């Protein structure tokens, strides 16, 4: 296709960060060649095809094979050296064309063009198209935003929804509801929006997933500073999203939901909220959407004597930025995600540190964990129309299959409980080899650094060597004897060792399986939701619960991904599903809809069956992915594609409609 069509008007897509024009390319061929040599080829080729309107060079021999990733990502999705050479030649020709023809924007793609580029990026996985079009700005059928308006479906009807929480999930829900014109209120118990990213301000806090995989489809920021964004950058992003979408001015801060009671006669939820100062208020809503998160309730073990400690004690989520840890004796309890970030961030500044370890973490190599985005990436996002959006889509493509193949258990595997399959054992051996190099000369530490459970059974961290360097420092000790008690001056372990410290940091994680903790939700017949769950939270698609009409959860049970996929995608889809359900209620002119128990049980059986095939679902594994009943209630064991499919429409057979 020629570039003639590029004069067509560019339709602004569903993206709060949309920029129609890029900067003009003026660099000579030599500079363009240098850029191409360092570029991520699949993303660049896709961007050039869209910008030039020419998809003819996306030949099958250039498709990235998407070679499965065990521990380290394969450059360019596993393209061969020969394919890379041909791809660079095509990319150079494309950049020259942008320069010579002065192309600084892409028009919206046609349906067939979108399919051609997606088929190239996915190596022919056309079954992924629907999910990827949800994420693609230039797709004519980008399918996240609602295609209906409240006034067109239910003009004159009194209807309002309550969204609880203004973190990542709450903002996703509020944006979609605002787009559809559905009246809603949004409350937030804290003084600022941002959820877990507003609360977690400890030293070193940052993403442990690539930045471009951690953003909304409707807010595709292009100028991220770091490859793994720092906490402050995520906070800034969420605040900007809220401002640009108009949500920031709607949030009722300092307002906590205490309870919600369903009235079958009126078809309304009566909610009780408490604001600053303790004032309580009752209000009614037609629907309630909870977006209260999973990693929100700190888990602080009830060690004997915990309250007697005379120094500073704080959970990682409640980090006191006024505390000066420099030159102090510090204890860090835990070796999970927050400890992994805190320990290297502060160890050089403390007098001494002792890290209390119950179990060691598995860590995936990530040499760029603390790196900025590259100079070449910066050039491409400024000069190639929508390159950053295509790069984000490429990251999304790579995340679809993820590392599922490394954590699926083989029946009767004889390597248990240290591994679950031959491939899992290979991953174990490779990661153990890396640990051996990092802890060389420290055999006692290495003994405790190698986990005694299969890779993937628990959350895997990102490793660029800083953890091992911190633990092998002369003034840092690792304590593996369990904690017996906490005294006014420190910590005593079961072997009798006393550790005198000034500061105790509880990097002990959260209680994610305790959904809606501290909130009473009473549905049909006055049944309270926690009584209905009896310690085992379940929801259809992770969203709706039988007996609780017009009640929707965003980031509910079994929607968390750990080896594949995008959390933002899951949260957006849950929000969009809730909105589709409300449209059904409005269009049918009924009070509410209530998911049928058999639909939820079918969904739970499907999810449970797959989770039992994974490393985290093995009977000998204990992880926070499981609830008090031993069921894996946190994890989505499929890809984002399956979640796109199950949330694409409301199946009337799965619901009762209450008139």
C-alpha positions in Angstrom: 0.0 0.0 0.0 1.3 3.5 -0.8 1.5 6.4 1.7 -1.3 8.2 -0.1 -3.8 7.1 2.4 -1.9 8.8 5.2 -3.6 12.0 4.4 -6.8 10.5 5.9 -7.8 12.1 9.2 -6.4 10.4 12.2 -9.1 9.3 14.6 -8.2 9.9 18.2 -8.3 6.5 19.9 -9.2 5.5 23.4 -6.0 6.7 24.9 -5.5 9.5 27.4 -1.8 9.8 26.4 -2.5 9.9 22.6 -0.1 12.0 20.6 -1.0 12.4 16.9 2.4 13.5 15.6 5.9 12.4 16.2 9.1 14.4 15.6 10.4 14.4 12.0 13.4 12.2 11.2 16.3 14.2 9.9 19.3 11.9 10.7 21.6 10.5 8.0 21.6 6.9 7.0 24.6 6.1 9.2 22.7 7.2 12.3 19.6 5.3 11.2 21.7 2.2 10.8 23.0 2.6 14.4 19.4 3.0 15.6 18.3 -0.2 13.8 21.2 -2.2 15.2 20.1 -1.5 18.7 16.3 -1.6 18.2 13.8 -4.3 19.2 13.0 -5.5 15.7 9.4 -6.9 16.0 8.1 -3.7 17.6 9.9 -1.5 15.1 8.8 -3.4 12.1 5.2 -3.3 13.2 5.4 0.4 13.9 6.9 1.1 10.5 4.3 -1.0 8.7 1.5 1.0 10.4 3.2 4.4 9.8 4.0 3.8 6.1 0.8 2.0 5.3 2.9 -0.8 3.8 2.6 -4.3 5.4 4.2 -6.1 2.4 7.6 -6.5 4.1 6.1 -8.4 7.1 6.8 -11.7 5.4 6.4 -15.0 7.2 10.2 -15.6 7.3 10.5 -12.4 9.5 7.9 -13.4 12.1 9.4 -13.7 15.6 9.0 -17.4 16.5 8.2 -16.5 20.2 10.6 -19.1 21.5 9.5 -20.1 25.0 11.3 -18.2 27.8 12.8 -20.4 30.6 14.9 -17.9 32.5 16.2 -15.2 30.1 14.2 -13.5 27.3 15.3 -14.3 23.7 16.2 -11.1 21.7 13.6 -10.2 19.1 11.4 -13.0 20.2 13.9 -15.6 19.1 14.4 -14.4 15.5 17.4 -16.2 13.9 20.5 -14.3 13.0 19.5 -14.4 9.3 16.0 -13.1 10.0 17.4 -10.3 12.2 19.7 -9.3 9.3 16.8 -9.2 6.9 14.6 -7.4 9.5 17.2 -4.7 10.0 17.4 -4.1 6.3 13.6 -3.7 6.2 13.6 -1.5 9.2 16.3 0.8 7.7 14.3 1.1 4.5 11.2 2.0 6.6 13.1 4.7 8.6 14.4 6.2 5.4 10.9 6.4 4.0 9.7 8.1 7.2 12.5 10.6 6.8 12.3 11.2 3.0 8.5 11.4 2.9 8.2 13.4 6.1 5.8 10.9 7.7 5.1 11.9 11.4 1.8 10.1 12.1 -0.1 6.9 11.5 -3.7 6.8 10.4 -6.1 4.4 12.0 -5.5 0.9 10.6 -8.1 -1.0 8.6 -9.3 -4.3 10.0 -7.3 -6.4 7.6 -4.2 -4.4 8.1 -4.5 -4.9 11.8 -4.8 -8.6 11.3 -1.7 -8.7 9.1 0.4 -6.9 11.7 -0.9 -9.0 14.6 -0.3 -12.2 12.6 3.3 -11.0 12.2 3.8 -10.2 15.8 2.2 -13.3 17.1 3.7 -15.7 14.6 0.3 -16.7 13.4 -1.6 -16.9 16.6 -4.8 -15.5 15.2 -6.7 -16.7 18.2 -5.1 -13.9 20.2 -6.5 -11.2 17.9 -9.5 -10.2 20.0 -7.5 -9.7 23.2 -4.7 -7.8 21.4 -7.2 -5.5 19.6 -8.3 -4.5 23.1 -4.8 -3.2 23.6 -4.0 -1.7 20.2 -4.6 2.1 19.8 -4.7 2.0 16.0 -7.1 -0.9 15.7 -10.4 0.2 14.3 -12.1 -2.3 16.6 -10.2 -1.6 19.8 -12.7 -3.2 22.1 -12.3 -1.8 25.7 -14.3 1.3 25.7 -18.1 0.9 26.0 -20.0 1.1 22.7 -23.2 2.4 24.4 -24.3 5.4 26.5 -26.5 5.3 29.6 -28.9 7.9 28.2 -29.4 5.9 25.0 -30.3 2.7 27.0 -32.0 4.0 30.1 -32.9 7.7 29.6 -34.8 9.0 32.6 -34.1 6.0 34.9 -32.6 6.7 38.3 -29.5 4.6 38.6 -26.2 5.0 40.4 -23.2 2.9 41.2 -20.7 3.0 44.0 -17.0 2.3 43.2 -15.0 1.5 46.2 -11.3 2.3 45.9 -9.2 4.6 43.7 -6.1 2.4 43.1 -5.3 0.7 39.8 -8.6 -1.3 39.8 -10.8 1.6 41.0 -9.5 4.0 38.3 -10.0 1.4 35.6 -13.7 1.0 36.7 -14.3 4.7 37.1 -12.9 5.5 33.7 -15.1 2.9 31.9 -18.2 4.0 33.8 -17.5 7.6 33.0 -17.1 6.8 29.3 -20.5 5.1 29.3 -22.2 7.9 31.2 -23.3 5.7 34.0 -23.8 7.8 37.2 -21.4 6.7 39.9 -19.7 7.8 43.1 -16.2 6.7 43.9 -14.9 6.6 47.5 -11.4 6.2 48.9 -10.4 5.5 52.5 -7.0 7.2 52.1 -6.3 10.9 51.6 -4.9 10.4 48.1 -5.6 8.1 45.2 -3.2 5.4 44.0 -3.9 2.4 46.3 -0.9 0.2 47.0 1.4 2.6 45.1 0.3 5.5 47.3 0.9 3.5 50.4 4.2 1.7 49.6 6.9 4.3 49.8 9.8 2.2 51.2 13.3 2.6 49.9 13.8 0.8 46.6 10.1 0.3 45.8 9.6 -0.3 42.1 7.9 -2.7 39.6 9.1 -6.3 39.3 7.5 -6.5 35.9 8.6 -4.5 32.8 7.2 -1.1 32.9 5.5 -1.2 29.5 3.5 -4.3 30.6 2.1 -2.3 33.6 -0.3 0.3 32.2 -3.8 0.8 31.0 -4.9 0.2 27.4 -6.6 3.6 27.6 -3.6 5.4 29.1 -0.5 4.3 27.2 2.3 6.5 28.5 5.3 6.5 26.2 8.0 8.4 28.1 8.6 6.1 31.1 12.0 6.8 32.5 12.9 3.3 33.7 12.7 -0.2 32.3 11.2 -1.2 35.7 9.3 1.8 37.0 10.0 3.3 40.4 7.1 3.6 42.8 7.0 7.4 42.5 6.7 7.1 38.7 3.7 4.7 39.1 2.1 7.2 41.6 2.6 10.0 39.1 1.2 8.0 36.3 -2.0 7.1 38.2 -2.5 10.7 39.3 -2.1 11.9 35.7 -4.6 9.2 34.5 -7.1 10.4 37.1 -6.6 14.1 36.1 -6.9 13.5 32.4 -9.9 11.3 32.7 -11.7 13.7 35.1 -11.9 11.2 37.9 -9.6 13.0 40.3 -12.2 15.6 41.1 -14.9 12.9 41.7 -13.1 10.9 44.4 -14.5 11.2 47.9 -11.3 10.9 50.0 -11.1 9.8 53.6 -14.3 7.8 53.1 -14.4 4.1 54.2 -17.0 1.6 53.3 -18.2 -0.2 56.4 -21.2 -2.2 55.1 -23.6 -2.7 52.2 -27.0 -4.3 52.6 -29.2 -5.4 49.7 -32.9 -4.6 49.7 -34.8 -6.9 47.4 -37.9 -4.7 47.5 -36.3 -1.6 46.2 -33.4 -3.3 44.4 -30.9 -1.0 46.1 -27.8 -1.4 48.2 -27.8 0.6 51.4 -24.2 1.4 52.2 -22.8 2.7 55.4 -19.6 4.8 55.1 -17.4 6.6 57.7 -15.5 9.8 56.9 -12.7 11.5 58.7 -13.6 12.3 62.3 -15.8 9.3 62.6 -19.0 10.6 61.0 -21.1 7.9 59.4 -23.5 8.2 56.5 -26.0 6.0 54.8 -26.6 6.1 51.1 -28.3 4.0 48.5 -26.9 2.7 45.2 -28.2 0.3 42.5 -24.8 -1.4 42.1 -21.6 -1.7 44.1 -18.2 -2.3 42.6 -15.4 -3.1 45.0 -11.9 -2.3 43.8 -10.1 -2.7 47.2 -7.1 -4.7 45.9 -5.5 -7.8 47.2 -2.1 -6.6 48.6 -3.6 -4.1 51.0 -3.9 -5.8 54.4 -0.5 -6.1 56.1 0.5 -9.5 57.4 2.4 -8.9 60.7 3.1 -12.2 62.6 2.0 -12.1 66.2 5.4 -12.7 67.6 5.5 -12.9 71.4 6.6 -9.6 72.8 6.0 -7.8 69.6 4.5 -4.7 71.2 7.4 -4.5 73.8 10.0 -3.3 71.3 11.3 0.1 72.2 12.8 1.0 68.8 11.1 1.8 65.5 9.0 -1.0 64.1 7.1 -0.7 60.8 5.6 -2.8 58.0 7.0 -2.1 54.5 3.6 -0.6 53.5 3.7 1.8 56.4 7.2 3.0 55.9 7.9 6.1 58.0 9.9 8.4 55.7 10.8 10.5 58.7 12.8 7.6 60.2 16.6 8.0 59.7 18.0 4.5 59.3 21.5 5.7 58.5 24.0 4.3 61.0 21.4 2.2 62.7 21.1 -1.5 63.5 18.3 -2.8 61.3 16.4 -6.0 61.3 14.4 -7.0 58.2 11.9 -9.8 58.7 11.1 -11.6 55.4 12.8 -12.2 52.1 9.9 -11.6 49.7 9.4 -8.9 47.1 9.5 -5.9 49.4 12.6 -7.2 51.4 14.3 -7.8 48.1 14.0 -4.1 47.3 14.5 -2.7 50.8 17.6 -4.6 51.8 19.8 -3.6 48.8 18.5 0.0 48.9 19.5 0.7 52.5 22.2 -1.8 53.5 25.1 0.5 52.5 23.9 3.2 54.9 23.2 1.2 58.1 25.6 0.2 60.8 24.4 -3.4 60.7 21.6 -5.5 59.3 20.2 -8.9 60.0 17.7 -10.5 57.5 15.4 -13.0 59.0 14.6 -15.7 56.4 11.9 -18.3 56.5 12.3 -19.4 52.9 14.6 -18.2 50.1 13.1 -16.5 47.0 13.7 -17.7 43.5 14.9 -14.9 41.3 14.8 -14.5 37.5 17.8 -12.8 35.8 17.0 -9.2 35.0 20.2 -7.3 34.3 18.4 -4.1 33.4 16.3 -4.1 36.6 17.6 -0.7 37.8 18.3 0.7 34.3 16.8 3.7 32.5 15.1 3.3 29.2 17.8 3.3 26.5 18.8 6.3 24.3 17.7 4.3 21.2 14.3 3.6 22.7 13.9 7.3 23.5 14.8 8.2 19.9 12.3 5.7 18.5 9.4 6.8 20.7 10.0 10.4 19.6 10.7 9.8 15.9 8.6 6.8 14.8 4.8 7.3 15.0 3.4 5.4 18.0 6.5 3.3 18.4 6.0 3.1 22.2 2.4 1.9 21.8 3.7 -0.9 19.4 6.5 -1.7 21.9 3.9 -2.0 24.6 1.8 -4.3 22.4 4.9 -6.4 21.7 5.6 -6.7 25.5 1.9 -7.8 25.8 2.4 -10.4 23.0 5.5 -11.9 24.8 3.5 -12.0 28.1 0.6 -14.1 26.7 2.4 -17.5 26.8 4.7 -16.2 29.5 6.5 -19.0 31.4 3.6 -21.4 31.8 5.6 -24.2 30.2 8.1 -24.0 33.1 5.6 -24.4 35.9 3.2 -27.0 34.6 3.6 -30.2 36.7 4.3 -33.6 35.1 2.3 -36.5 36.5 4.3 -38.8 38.7 7.4 -36.6 38.4 10.2 -38.0 40.6 11.9 -34.7 41.2 9.3 -33.5 43.7 9.3 -31.6 46.0 12.2 -29.6 44.5 10.7 -29.4 41.0 7.5 -30.4 39.1 8.8 -31.3 35.7 11.8 -31.8 33.5 11.6 -28.2 32.3 11.1 -27.0 35.8 14.1 -28.9 36.9 16.2 -27.3 34.2 15.1 -23.9 35.4 16.0 -24.9 38.9 19.5 -26.0 37.8 20.1 -22.8 35.9 18.9 -20.5 38.7 21.0 -22.5 41.2 24.0 -22.1 39.0 23.6 -18.3 38.9 23.2 -18.3 42.7 26.4 -20.3 43.0 28.2 -17.6 41.1 26.7 -14.8 43.1 27.5 -16.4 46.4 30.9 -17.7 45.4 33.1 -17.9 48.5 30.1 -17.9 50.8 29.1 -21.6 51.1 27.0 -21.1 54.2 25.0 -18.3 52.6 24.6 -20.3 49.4 23.2 -23.2 51.4 20.4 -20.9 52.6 20.0 -19.0 49.3 18.8 -22.0 47.2 15.0 -22.4 47.8 13.7 -25.8 48.8 10.6 -25.6 46.6 10.0 -25.7 42.9 10.6 -22.5 40.8 7.3 -20.8 40.2 5.6 -22.2 43.2 5.9 -18.8 44.9 6.4 -15.3 43.5 9.6 -15.1 41.6 11.7 -11.9 41.9 13.9 -10.0 39.5 17.6 -10.5 39.9 20.4 -8.2 38.8 22.9 -9.3 41.5 22.1 -6.6 44.1 20.5 -9.1 46.6 23.5 -11.3 46.7 25.8 -8.4 47.0 23.8 -7.1 50.0 23.7 -10.4 51.8 27.4 -11.0 51.3 28.3 -7.6 52.8 30.4 -7.8 55.9 27.9 -6.0 58.1 24.8 -8.0 56.9 23.8 -11.3 58.4 21.2 -13.8 57.3 19.3 -15.5 60.2 17.4 -18.7 59.4 16.5 -19.8 62.9 12.8 -19.0 63.6 12.0 -16.0 65.7 11.1 -17.0 69.3 10.2 -13.5 70.6 10.7 -9.8 70.3 12.2 -8.0 73.3 12.4 -4.2 74.1 15.8 -4.1 72.5 15.7 -6.6 69.7 14.9 -10.2 68.5 15.6 -13.6 70.0 15.6 -16.7 67.8 14.7 -20.2 68.7 18.3 -21.2 69.0 18.8 -18.5 71.7 20.7 -15.9 69.6 19.9 -12.3 70.5 20.0 -9.6 67.9 20.0 -6.1 69.4 18.5 -3.7 66.8 17.2 -0.1 66.6 14.7 -0.7 63.8 12.5 -3.6 62.8 11.1 -3.7 59.3 8.3 -6.2 58.8 8.6 -7.2 55.1 6.2 -9.9 55.8 3.7 -9.4 53.0 -0.1 -9.2 53.1 -3.2 -11.3 53.6 -4.5 -11.4 50.0 -7.0 -14.2 50.5 -9.0 -12.2 53.0 -11.1 -10.4 50.4 -13.2 -7.5 51.5 -11.7 -7.8 55.0 -13.3 -5.2 57.3 -16.4 -4.7 55.1 -19.7 -6.3 55.7 -21.6 -7.2 52.5 -25.1 -8.7 53.1 -27.0 -10.0 50.1 -30.2 -12.0 49.6 -31.8 -13.2 52.8 -29.3 -11.1 54.8 -26.4 -13.5 54.2 -23.0 -11.9 54.8 -20.5 -12.6 52.1 -17.7 -13.8 54.4 -20.2 -16.3 55.9 -21.1 -17.5 52.4 -17.4 -17.9 51.5 -16.5 -19.5 54.8 -12.8 -18.7 54.3 -12.8 -19.7 50.6 -13.6 -16.6 48.5 -15.1 -17.5 45.1 -16.6 -15.5 42.3 -17.8 -16.1 38.7 -15.0 -14.8 36.5 -13.6 -13.3 39.7 -16.4 -10.7 39.5 -19.9 -11.8 40.6 -21.1 -13.9 43.6 -24.3 -15.8 43.8 -26.8 -14.2 46.2 -25.3 -10.7 45.8 -27.2 -9.0 43.0 -25.6 -6.1 41.2 -22.4 -6.6 43.2 -19.1 -6.7 41.3 -15.5 -7.3 42.3 -12.6 -5.8 40.3 -9.5 -7.8 41.3 -11.6 -10.5 42.9 -10.6 -14.1 43.5 -8.5 -16.0 40.9 -7.6 -13.1 38.6 -4.0 -12.6 39.5 -1.3 -13.6 37.0 2.2 -14.7 38.2 4.0 -16.2 35.2 2.1 -14.6 32.3 -0.1 -11.7 31.3 -1.0 -8.2 32.4 -2.7 -7.3 35.7 -4.0 -4.1 34.1 -5.7 -6.1 31.4 -7.4 -8.3 34.0 -8.7 -5.3 35.9 -9.9 -3.5 32.8 -11.8 -6.6 31.7 -13.4 -7.0 35.1 -14.5 -3.4 35.0 -15.8 -3.8 31.4 -17.7 -6.9 32.3 -19.4 -5.2 35.3 -20.4 -2.4 32.9 -21.8 -4.9 30.4 -23.8 -6.6 33.2 -25.3 -3.2 34.2 -26.2 -2.6 30.6 -28.2 -5.9 30.7 -30.0 -4.7 33.8 -30.9 -1.4 32.1 -31.8 -2.8 28.8 -34.1 -5.5 30.3 -35.6 -2.9 32.6 -35.1 -5.1 35.7 -33.7 -4.2 39.1 -30.7 -6.4 39.1 -29.0 -9.6 37.9 -27.6 -12.3 40.1 -25.2 -15.0 39.0 -26.4 -18.5 39.3 -24.6 -20.8 41.7 -24.0 -23.5 39.0 -22.3 -20.9 36.8 -19.9 -20.0 39.5 -19.2 -23.6 40.5 -18.5 -24.4 36.8 -16.0 -21.5 36.6 -14.3 -22.4 39.9 -14.0 -26.1 38.9 -12.4 -25.0 35.6 -9.9 -22.7 37.4 -9.2 -25.2 40.2 -8.5 -28.0 37.7 -5.9 -25.9 35.9 -4.3 -24.6 39.1 -3.8 -28.1 40.3 -1.6 -28.7 37.3 0.8 -25.9 38.3 3.7 -25.7 40.6 1.8 -23.6 43.1 -1.0 -26.1 43.2 1.0 -29.1 44.3 0.0 -30.7 47.6 3.5 -30.2 49.1 3.7 -26.5 48.3 2.6 -23.8 50.8 2.3 -20.3 49.4 0.2 -17.1 49.9 -1.5 -18.0 46.7 -3.6 -20.4 48.8 -6.3 -19.5 51.3 -7.0 -21.0 54.7 -8.8 -23.9 53.1 -5.7 -24.7 51.0 -7.3 -23.7 47.8 -5.4 -21.5 45.3 -7.8 -18.5 45.4 -5.5 -15.8 44.0 -4.1 -17.1 40.7 -5.5 -17.1 37.2 -3.9 -20.2 35.7 -4.7 -19.4 32.0 -3.6 -16.6 29.7 -5.1 -13.1 29.2 -6.7 -14.5 26.1 -9.0 -16.8 28.0 -10.0 -14.0 30.3 -10.8 -11.8 27.3 -13.0 -14.6 26.0 -14.9 -15.2 29.3 -15.5 -11.5 29.9 -16.5 -10.5 26.3 -20.2 -10.9 26.9 -22.9 -11.6 29.5 -24.4 -15.1 29.1 -28.0 -14.7 30.1 -28.1 -18.4 31.0 -25.6 -17.8 33.8 -27.8 -15.1 35.5 -31.2 -14.6 37.1 -32.7 -11.3 36.3 -34.6 -9.8 39.2 -37.7 -7.8 38.3 
